[in-house]
């Protein structure tokens, strides 16, 4: 039987904005973030994978996501630095070497704005 894995991940951008999410396919989800298909990450140009955890339990993944979202920014950064001190993009490990598809055209940006 093919066992699924679930990832809790943290993305950031050049300004240091953090985004925490959970997915059952990290590669696909990163590609969606970088293609601008997610409103928040597209608006703030967030797409650099700086941290992730993998589990085979979907409930544990969602629980961990909620836990991390409740942490202070300083605590999140300390966690990230335990795995990725220089805050490098970990996405190349998933063979996602394409940079952002930004900048967007003005018409596309208006559609994504809140």
N, C-alpha and C positions, 0 to 999 in steps of 0.2 A: 504494500500500500504506500502510495506517495504521500509523505507527510508535509504539510504546509509549514512555512515559517512566517512569523509576523515581526515586523521591525518597528521600533519606536526610534524616531530620528529627530535631529535638530539641524536646522539650516540657519545660515546667517547671510548678511550682505556686507558691503564695505563700511556701512555706517554702524554695524554691530547689532542691527535688529535681529532678534531671534524668532524662529518659528518652530514649533514642536508639532509633530504629526505621528500617525501610526498607519501602517499599510501592510498588506500581505505580499506586495511585490515592490521592493524598494527601487529597483532599476526603473520600472515603468513609472512610478510615482515621481522620481527625480526628473525623468524626461518630461512629465506633465508640468512640473514646477518650472522647469527651464524653458518650456515652450509657451509659458504664459497662460496655461489653462486654469490656473488657480488664482482667484481674484486677489487675495491678500498678498501672496508671494509675487504676483505679477506687478501689482501696484508699487510695492517696495523693492522690487528687483532682488528678491531673496532666492538663492538657489545653490549656495555653497554648502555641501554636506560637511558638517564639522563633528558630528557625533551620531552613533546609532547603537542600538542594542537589539539582539535577535532572540526570539523565544518561539516555542511551538504551541504556546497557549494564547489564544486570542484574547481571553479575558484578562490574563496577566499583562498583555501588551496595552490594552485600553486602560487598565488600572495604573500602569506605570506612566502612561501619557498624562493622565489626570494628575498623578502625583507630581511629575516634573513641572507641569503648568502652574502648580501651586507654589513652587519654589521662588525665592527671590532671584533676581538677575545674577547677583554675585555667586549664589550657590550653583546656578546653572552653569556659569562660566567655569567654576571650580571643577564641576563634573566633566565638562568638555575637556578641560586641560589634563584630566587624568588619562585620557585616551589620545588626545591630539593637542599637545602643548602649543605648537605654533599656529593652531587654527587653520591648518591646510585643508584644502578641499579633498575629501576622501572619496569622491565620486569616481575618479579614475580606476579605483579598485573594482568598480562595477562597469568598467568600460564605457563610461559616459564622459567622453573627452570634449564633446561639443560645448563651446561657451554659450552664454545666454543668447537668445535670439533678440535681444534688445539692441538699440533702441527701437521702440515701436513707432509706427506712423501715428500722427496726432489723432486720426479717426479711431484707430484701435485703442489708444490710450483713453480716450473719452468714454468708450464703451466699458472699459474696465474700472473706471473711476466710480467711487461710491456715490 
